[in-house]
Amino acid sequence: MSRTITVTYNLKPPADTPQSSLNPSKTQTFDVKDEGGYYVGLRATISTAKDTIGKELTEWRDQVGDLEKGKDAKPPKTQAEADEDDDEEEGKQCIMRRV
């Protein structure tokens, strides 16, 4: 029986992600070699798997790019909210001076 590590991912990129050669679903198998003992080989295989999957996910991140950046952005503050924040900051400064 061969010893392997299998990694599977199934990404759900935004619908407007540009077409590319990247596959959003992938399964990869990495053979565990007995180089220097089982645990040494296991550690090396895990490191290889981590590096490989990390590179692929970085390619996906780069592919998606700026599509996700604006999704969680806060709307700009109104003048009243900005004034309120300024008032709070002034109050904090006064408290800090008294201490």
KEKOL-89273 format. One record per atom (N, C-alpha, C, CB): atom name; y negated, z, x negated. Coordinates in Angstrom, 2 decimals. Glycine has a CB too. Layout:
N
CA, Y, Z, X
...
***
This chain:
99
N, 1.17, 0.00, -0.84
CA, 0.00, 0.00, 0.00
C, -1.25, 0.00, -0.89
CB, 0.01, 1.22, 0.96
N, -2.13, -0.94, -0.63
CA, -3.35, -0.99, -1.43
C, -4.37, -0.01, -0.88
CB, -3.93, -2.43, -1.47
N, -5.20, 0.46, -1.76
CA, -6.25, 1.39, -1.36
C, -7.55, 0.62, -1.26
CB, -6.36, 2.58, -2.38
N, -8.20, 0.75, -0.13
CA, -9.44, 0.02, 0.09
C, -10.45, 0.89, 0.84
CB, -9.16, -1.27, 0.87
N, -11.68, 0.47, 0.75
CA, -12.76, 1.03, 1.56
C, -13.29, -0.13, 2.38
CB, -13.90, 1.71, 0.68
N, -13.41, 0.07, 3.69
CA, -13.92, -0.96, 4.58
C, -15.24, -0.49, 5.18
CB, -12.89, -1.30, 5.70
N, -16.24, -1.35, 5.12
CA, -17.56, -1.06, 5.68
C, -17.87, -2.14, 6.71
CB, -18.67, -0.98, 4.56
N, -18.27, -1.70, 7.90
CA, -18.64, -2.63, 8.97
C, -20.02, -2.26, 9.48
CB, -17.60, -2.60, 10.14
N, -20.85, -3.28, 9.69
CA, -22.12, -3.02, 10.36
C, -22.36, -4.10, 11.40
CB, -23.29, -2.97, 9.35
N, -23.11, -3.71, 12.44
CA, -23.44, -4.61, 13.53
C, -24.91, -4.37, 13.87
CB, -22.51, -4.38, 14.79
N, -25.77, -5.19, 13.31
CA, -27.21, -5.03, 13.48
C, -27.68, -5.70, 14.77
CB, -27.96, -5.61, 12.28
N, -28.75, -5.21, 15.29
CA, -29.37, -5.79, 16.49
C, -30.83, -6.13, 16.14
CB, -29.29, -4.80, 17.72
N, -31.05, -7.23, 15.42
CA, -32.42, -7.59, 15.04
C, -33.24, -7.99, 16.27
CB, -32.41, -8.72, 14.01
N, -34.56, -7.89, 16.18
CA, -35.40, -8.32, 17.30
C, -35.11, -9.77, 17.66
CB, -36.88, -8.14, 16.97
N, -35.28, -10.09, 18.93
CA, -34.97, -11.44, 19.42
C, -35.80, -12.51, 18.73
CB, -35.20, -11.51, 20.92
N, -37.01, -12.17, 18.31
CA, -37.87, -13.16, 17.67
C, -37.72, -13.23, 16.16
CB, -39.31, -12.87, 18.01
N, -36.62, -12.68, 15.63
CA, -36.36, -12.77, 14.20
C, -36.05, -14.22, 13.84
CB, -35.18, -11.84, 13.79
N, -36.69, -14.75, 12.80
CA, -36.43, -16.14, 12.41
C, -34.96, -16.36, 12.08
CB, -37.30, -16.53, 11.21
N, -34.46, -17.55, 12.37
CA, -33.08, -17.90, 12.05
C, -32.89, -17.90, 10.53
CB, -32.71, -19.30, 12.64
N, -31.73, -17.44, 10.10
CA, -31.43, -17.43, 8.67
C, -29.92, -17.50, 8.48
CB, -32.01, -16.16, 7.99
N, -29.53, -17.48, 7.24
CA, -28.10, -17.50, 6.93
C, -27.48, -16.11, 7.01
CB, -27.87, -18.09, 5.55
N, -28.29, -15.10, 7.28
CA, -27.77, -13.73, 7.36
C, -26.99, -13.54, 8.65
CB, -28.92, -12.71, 7.27
N, -25.88, -12.84, 8.55
CA, -25.04, -12.57, 9.70
C, -25.27, -11.12, 10.13
CB, -23.53, -12.84, 9.38
N, -25.65, -10.87, 11.39
CA, -25.94, -9.49, 11.81
C, -24.70, -8.60, 11.91
CB, -26.63, -9.51, 13.13
N, -23.53, -9.18, 11.96
CA, -22.29, -8.41, 12.00
C, -21.44, -8.77, 10.80
CB, -21.51, -8.67, 13.33
N, -20.96, -7.74, 10.12
CA, -20.18, -8.03, 8.92
C, -19.22, -6.89, 8.63
CB, -21.11, -8.27, 7.71
N, -18.05, -7.24, 8.15
CA, -17.06, -6.27, 7.68
C, -16.69, -6.67, 6.27
CB, -15.80, -6.22, 8.61
N, -16.72, -5.71, 5.38
CA, -16.35, -5.97, 3.99
C, -15.33, -4.94, 3.54
CB, -17.60, -5.95, 3.07
N, -14.43, -5.40, 2.72
CA, -13.40, -4.52, 2.16
C, -13.53, -4.51, 0.65
CB, -11.98, -4.98, 2.59
N, -13.48, -3.32, 0.09
CA, -13.60, -3.12, -1.35
C, -12.32, -2.45, -1.84
CB, -14.87, -2.27, -1.72
N, -11.68, -3.06, -2.82
CA, -10.45, -2.50, -3.38
C, -10.77, -1.32, -4.30
CB, -9.67, -3.59, -4.14
N, -9.98, -0.26, -4.15
CA, -10.11, 0.91, -5.03
C, -9.14, 0.70, -6.18
CB, -9.82, 2.27, -4.26
N, -9.69, 0.59, -7.36
CA, -8.86, 0.39, -8.56
C, -8.60, 1.74, -9.23
CB, -9.55, -0.60, -9.55
N, -7.47, 1.85, -9.89
CA, -7.12, 3.08, -10.60
C, -7.62, 3.06, -12.04
CB, -5.60, 3.30, -10.57
N, -8.85, 2.66, -12.21
CA, -9.41, 2.61, -13.57
C, -9.88, 4.02, -13.96
CB, -10.60, 1.59, -13.65
N, -9.17, 4.63, -14.88
CA, -9.52, 5.97, -15.33
C, -9.10, 7.06, -14.36
CB, -11.00, 6.05, -15.55
N, -8.20, 6.75, -13.46
CA, -7.74, 7.72, -12.47
C, -8.24, 7.35, -11.09
CB, -8.21, 9.12, -12.84
N, -7.56, 7.88, -10.09
CA, -7.87, 7.51, -8.70
C, -9.31, 7.87, -8.33
CB, -6.90, 8.21, -7.75
N, -9.74, 9.08, -8.62
CA, -11.07, 9.50, -8.19
C, -12.19, 8.80, -8.95
CB, -11.22, 10.99, -8.35
N, -11.95, 8.45, -10.18
CA, -12.93, 7.67, -10.95
C, -13.05, 6.28, -10.33
CB, -12.52, 7.56, -12.45
N, -11.92, 5.67, -10.00
CA, -11.93, 4.36, -9.36
C, -12.54, 4.41, -7.97
CB, -10.52, 3.81, -9.27
N, -12.25, 5.48, -7.23
CA, -12.82, 5.66, -5.90
C, -14.33, 5.77, -5.96
CB, -12.22, 6.90, -5.23
N, -14.81, 6.57, -6.89
CA, -16.26, 6.73, -7.06
C, -16.92, 5.40, -7.42
CB, -16.56, 7.78, -8.14
N, -16.30, 4.63, -8.30
CA, -16.85, 3.33, -8.69
C, -16.86, 2.36, -7.50
CB, -16.03, 2.73, -9.86
N, -15.81, 2.39, -6.69
CA, -15.74, 1.52, -5.52
C, -16.80, 1.89, -4.50
CB, -14.35, 1.58, -4.89
N, -16.99, 3.17, -4.26
CA, -18.02, 3.61, -3.32
C, -19.40, 3.18, -3.82
CB, -17.98, 5.15, -3.14
N, -19.64, 3.29, -5.09
CA, -20.92, 2.87, -5.67
C, -21.13, 1.37, -5.48
CB, -20.98, 3.23, -7.16
N, -20.09, 0.59, -5.72
CA, -20.17, -0.86, -5.53
C, -20.45, -1.21, -4.07
CB, -18.86, -1.55, -6.01
N, -19.74, -0.54, -3.16
CA, -19.93, -0.79, -1.73
C, -21.36, -0.43, -1.32
CB, -18.91, 0.01, -0.89
N, -21.84, 0.69, -1.79
CA, -23.20, 1.13, -1.46
C, -24.23, 0.12, -1.96
CB, -23.48, 2.50, -2.07
N, -24.07, -0.35, -3.18
CA, -25.01, -1.33, -3.74
C, -24.97, -2.65, -2.97
CB, -24.70, -1.58, -5.22
N, -23.78, -3.10, -2.65
CA, -23.62, -4.37, -1.93
C, -24.25, -4.30, -0.54
CB, -22.13, -4.74, -1.82
N, -23.91, -3.26, 0.21
CA, -24.45, -3.11, 1.56
C, -25.96, -2.89, 1.50
CB, -23.76, -1.94, 2.30
N, -26.42, -2.13, 0.52
CA, -27.85, -1.90, 0.36
C, -28.63, -3.18, 0.14
CB, -28.10, -0.96, -0.80
N, -28.09, -4.07, -0.69
CA, -28.75, -5.36, -0.93
C, -28.80, -6.20, 0.34
CB, -28.02, -6.14, -2.04
N, -27.70, -6.21, 1.09
CA, -27.67, -6.98, 2.33
C, -28.66, -6.44, 3.35
CB, -26.26, -6.98, 2.92
N, -28.71, -5.12, 3.50
CA, -29.64, -4.53, 4.46
C, -31.09, -4.73, 4.03
CB, -29.34, -3.04, 4.63
N, -31.34, -4.76, 2.73
CA, -32.68, -5.06, 2.23
C, -33.07, -6.48, 2.60
CB, -32.77, -4.85, 0.70
N, -32.13, -7.42, 2.50
CA, -32.40, -8.80, 2.91
C, -32.76, -8.85, 4.39
CB, -31.18, -9.70, 2.62
N, -32.06, -8.06, 5.21
CA, -32.38, -8.01, 6.63
C, -33.77, -7.43, 6.86
CB, -31.33, -7.19, 7.39
N, -34.08, -6.36, 6.14
CA, -35.40, -5.75, 6.28
C, -36.48, -6.76, 5.94
CB, -35.52, -4.51, 5.38
N, -36.28, -7.49, 4.86
CA, -37.25, -8.50, 4.46
C, -37.34, -9.63, 5.47
CB, -36.90, -9.06, 3.09
N, -36.21, -10.01, 6.05
CA, -36.17, -11.09, 7.03
C, -36.95, -10.69, 8.30
CB, -34.72, -11.45, 7.39
N, -36.74, -9.48, 8.75
CA, -37.42, -9.01, 9.96
C, -38.91, -8.86, 9.66
CB, -36.82, -7.67, 10.45
N, -39.23, -8.41, 8.44
CA, -40.61, -8.35, 7.96
C, -41.54, -7.58, 8.86
CB, -41.14, -9.72, 7.80
N, -42.63, -8.20, 9.21
CA, -43.71, -7.55, 9.94
C, -43.45, -7.46, 11.44
CB, -44.98, -8.27, 9.70
N, -42.34, -7.97, 11.92
CA, -42.09, -7.96, 13.37
C, -42.07, -6.54, 13.94
CB, -40.77, -8.65, 13.67
N, -41.59, -5.58, 13.17
CA, -41.44, -4.22, 13.66
C, -42.66, -3.35, 13.39
CB, -40.23, -3.59, 13.04
N, -43.54, -3.77, 12.51
CA, -44.63, -2.89, 12.09
C, -45.55, -2.44, 13.22
CB, -45.45, -3.58, 11.06
N, -45.92, -3.31, 14.10
CA, -46.88, -2.96, 15.13
C, -46.30, -2.29, 16.36
CB, -47.59, -4.15, 15.54
N, -44.99, -2.17, 16.43
CA, -44.36, -1.64, 17.65
C, -44.71, -0.18, 17.92
CB, -42.87, -1.78, 17.55
N, -44.73, 0.65, 16.90
CA, -44.99, 2.07, 17.10
C, -46.41, 2.47, 16.72
CB, -44.01, 2.89, 16.29
N, -47.25, 1.50, 16.51
CA, -48.63, 1.81, 16.13
C, -49.36, 2.48, 17.28
CB, -49.37, 0.54, 15.69
N, -50.20, 3.44, 16.92
CA, -50.99, 4.13, 17.93
C, -52.18, 3.25, 18.30
CB, -51.46, 5.52, 17.42
N, -52.56, 3.28, 19.56
CA, -53.75, 2.51, 19.94
C, -54.99, 3.11, 19.27
CB, -53.92, 2.48, 21.49
N, -56.02, 2.30, 19.05
CA, -57.21, 2.83, 18.40
C, -57.84, 3.94, 19.25
CB, -58.24, 1.72, 18.15
N, -58.42, 4.92, 18.57
CA, -59.05, 6.05, 19.27
C, -60.32, 5.59, 19.97
CB, -59.36, 7.20, 18.30
N, -60.55, 6.22, 21.12
CA, -61.82, 5.98, 21.81
C, -62.89, 6.80, 21.09
CB, -61.73, 6.37, 23.34
N, -64.12, 6.53, 21.38
CA, -65.21, 7.28, 20.74
C, -65.12, 8.76, 21.08
CB, -66.58, 6.71, 21.17
N, -64.75, 9.08, 22.33
CA, -64.63, 10.48, 22.74
C, -63.53, 11.18, 21.95
CB, -64.33, 10.57, 24.26
N, -62.40, 10.51, 21.71
CA, -61.32, 11.11, 20.92
C, -61.75, 11.32, 19.47
CB, -60.06, 10.23, 20.98
N, -62.48, 10.37, 18.94
CA, -62.95, 10.49, 17.56
C, -63.94, 11.65, 17.45
CB, -63.61, 9.17, 17.10
N, -64.84, 11.79, 18.43
CA, -65.79, 12.90, 18.42
C, -65.07, 14.24, 18.53
CB, -66.80, 12.75, 19.56
N, -64.04, 14.29, 19.38
CA, -63.26, 15.52, 19.54
C, -62.58, 15.90, 18.23
CB, -62.22, 15.35, 20.65
N, -62.02, 14.92, 17.52
CA, -61.39, 15.19, 16.23
C, -62.40, 15.72, 15.24
CB, -60.73, 13.92, 15.68
N, -63.61, 15.16, 15.26
CA, -64.67, 15.63, 14.36
C, -65.03, 17.08, 14.67
CB, -65.93, 14.74, 14.48
N, -65.12, 17.43, 15.97
CA, -65.43, 18.79, 16.37
C, -64.36, 19.76, 15.89
CB, -65.58, 18.88, 17.89
N, -63.09, 19.34, 16.01
CA, -61.99, 20.19, 15.55
C, -62.07, 20.41, 14.04
CB, -60.64, 19.57, 15.92
N, -62.38, 19.38, 13.30
CA, -62.50, 19.50, 11.85
C, -63.63, 20.45, 11.47
CB, -62.74, 18.12, 11.22
N, -64.76, 20.37, 12.18
CA, -65.87, 21.27, 11.91
C, -65.46, 22.71, 12.18
CB, -67.09, 20.89, 12.75
N, -64.71, 22.93, 13.26
CA, -64.24, 24.27, 13.59
C, -63.31, 24.81, 12.51
CB, -63.52, 24.26, 14.92
N, -62.47, 23.98, 11.98
CA, -61.57, 24.40, 10.90
C, -62.36, 24.77, 9.66
CB, -60.55, 23.30, 10.58
N, -63.38, 24.01, 9.36
CA, -64.18, 24.30, 8.17
C, -64.88, 25.63, 8.32
CB, -65.21, 23.20, 7.92
N, -65.38, 25.93, 9.52
CA, -66.06, 27.20, 9.75
C, -65.08, 28.35, 9.57
CB, -66.69, 27.24, 11.16
N, -63.90, 28.23, 10.09
CA, -62.89, 29.27, 9.95
C, -62.55, 29.46, 8.49
CB, -61.63, 28.94, 10.76
N, -62.44, 28.39, 7.78
CA, -62.08, 28.47, 6.38
C, -63.19, 29.16, 5.58
CB, -61.79, 27.07, 5.81
N, -64.42, 29.01, 5.95
CA, -65.53, 29.64, 5.23
C, -65.55, 31.13, 5.48
CB, -66.85, 29.02, 5.65
N, -65.17, 31.56, 6.67
CA, -65.20, 32.98, 7.01
C, -64.15, 33.77, 6.26
CB, -65.00, 33.18, 8.48
N, -63.06, 33.12, 5.91
CA, -61.93, 33.82, 5.28
C, -62.21, 34.16, 3.89
CB, -60.69, 33.01, 5.33
***
